[in-house]
């Protein structure tokens, strides 16, 4: 099979394997850290979290990076990306350890959120940098396969990291601080994994590098404006990013709904709710894996935009069919479907953007892409907070999300046939 052949070629590339290992460790640590935060905010026995409280936590952690994200993009187009991976993960090791200390000391919530905020800030640099560096290691012919393997493997690593966090909390200790320290150890491993790569390998090109912070930040507004103009001149990439942002909105709204269902509708204790949430995360991760297997073949047959249309259309039909019973079994099936369709569309979108923009603009454009993800997720949480009842069962929310998926498929199909 061509897919297997291309995968073997990719895995023979030493530098691709190294970047993949770095991604796996970094995103695995993200999964551990994020689950620790979620369980601390939502499933701690002393907390009675509502949809509004969940939305507020997401806003505190994600919205500020609507400001930081574009700066991250400009810096990624001027700083050595390998150095960003090294020092960024070292910094996250320290900050995650501080979060654990704050949990143990019963510090004020604002201080806890400030610590978590800083970890998330560095994450903007790491994820955007991983996407921006990929075309420097893989030829154009195998870029779709690389975008199937690498980001999807990272998502699976985050899912496994989340599973590790659930296992530590349920089987070893109910201390969220201990789980955060496990994440800190993985961040340290990610930093060490970047060392075998040369500082120049991942770009950007030498003439674009500005080593000083003041120098790099000078002209940030002009750099962002030129990045937006660069993207606007490439409508296929802009449309794919818009479609993926809306799909992220849908995924975010449903995430909050599942959190509420696990906590209040499907379980009588925090531990039972946590176990159900862990199962949902695992099944969604299986959908991500299926997307990595299916997408290279599907995108080759249907085209990248065509595959996005199929993913959105399938979600529009299956999400209400499986979600409206509000029962655990069909909702777990929906988690698989949405994992597959969301990740499948993301792989195609990443490839469209990477193939359409020049290397000197990739960092800032992927950072803007990341910001759109955050804004969409937080906006979805806010909408869900307004629509969800205390038990998490909202027919209106399920149908609204289905209509959005259908609108994405229709709009993409219209432009794709023009």
Order of alpha helices (4+ residues) and beta strands (2+ residues): alpha-alpha-alpha-alpha-alpha-alpha-alpha-alpha-alpha-alpha-alpha-alpha-alpha-alpha-alpha-alpha
